[in-house]
Amino acid sequence: MTDAIHPPTVPSEADRERWVAHAEQHSTPEPNTGCWLWTLCMGEYAQVFVKRKTKSLTRLMLGLRVGDGLCACHRCDNQACVNPAHLFVGTLADNNRDMMRKGRHVPPNRLKTCCVRGHELSGDNLIVTKSGRRCRACRRASKLKYAAKPEAREKKMQWQREKRRAERR
């Protein structure tokens, strides 16, 4: 399908008003923040069925189309909020910047207390590098396993010889 044959449809103002009314009808106002909390949750974000397909209600309310590169961003940081006053249109980069600025980004490994083999990720067993957190016991076991292979030792020695030659040049 090409855009010339099937141009993307732009939601009309009437469609947007209809979705806002739908959001108002199926949400509960939160008095402290002013959020409209979506009561028909099917996940973290408000979703509705349109022509047998799941669509983001906040995107429909803002008149966004799939594939336009834009996001429905929340000023209130509440994923279940469908209050149009709390929503704004932004790019994915805008949304990521907003998330970082508000401190909502938590690297996945930061929450882990144990490695995949069950070793505790704390104290002397924790290695912190630029690329993340590592388990010292697992790293040691991996190095021992690698060093036990004769071809691995030879490969490492070959790599060291080539490195020294390159440094002399």
Phi, psi and omega in degrees: 000134177249161180294333180292323180279316182237079181294146179294138180273136178265123180299139180280168177298324178297319177298314180298317179297324178295319179290324176296318177297320178297318179295318181295322182291323186252034177224161179246124179292136176259113190295330184283324184252341184084005178289148169258108184275119183296124184265347180260045186298138174234027184152203182286321184256157179290125180228150178225162175263128176230117181051049178065018178236145178279128180232153176282122180295320181295324177293319179296321181295326180271356178076030181269148178253154176293135178088004180273357177079011182247155181238154169267108184262150181256125174289329186273351182063023177251111185296332181275357183283133178237019178288119183299335178289341180264000183253148172214155180272133178207170176276172177298322178297318177300316181296318178293319177298317179299317180297315181293318182297324182272001176073027180268355181273120176237117178302140186304322182285344181295331182274347183285138177253343180225154175279180182294337179266004175094001178286142180288136180264074178200166177060225182289343181275357183257128175246122179251122179234179177297329183272357176139197182257139182229157178268123182294320181297316179292322179295317179297315180298320179296317179295320179294319179296319179294317183290337181289341180274123181301320181293331178290319178298316180296319179297319180294318180295320178299317179298319180293320178298316179295323179295317180295320177298318180295324179290329180288333183288000000 
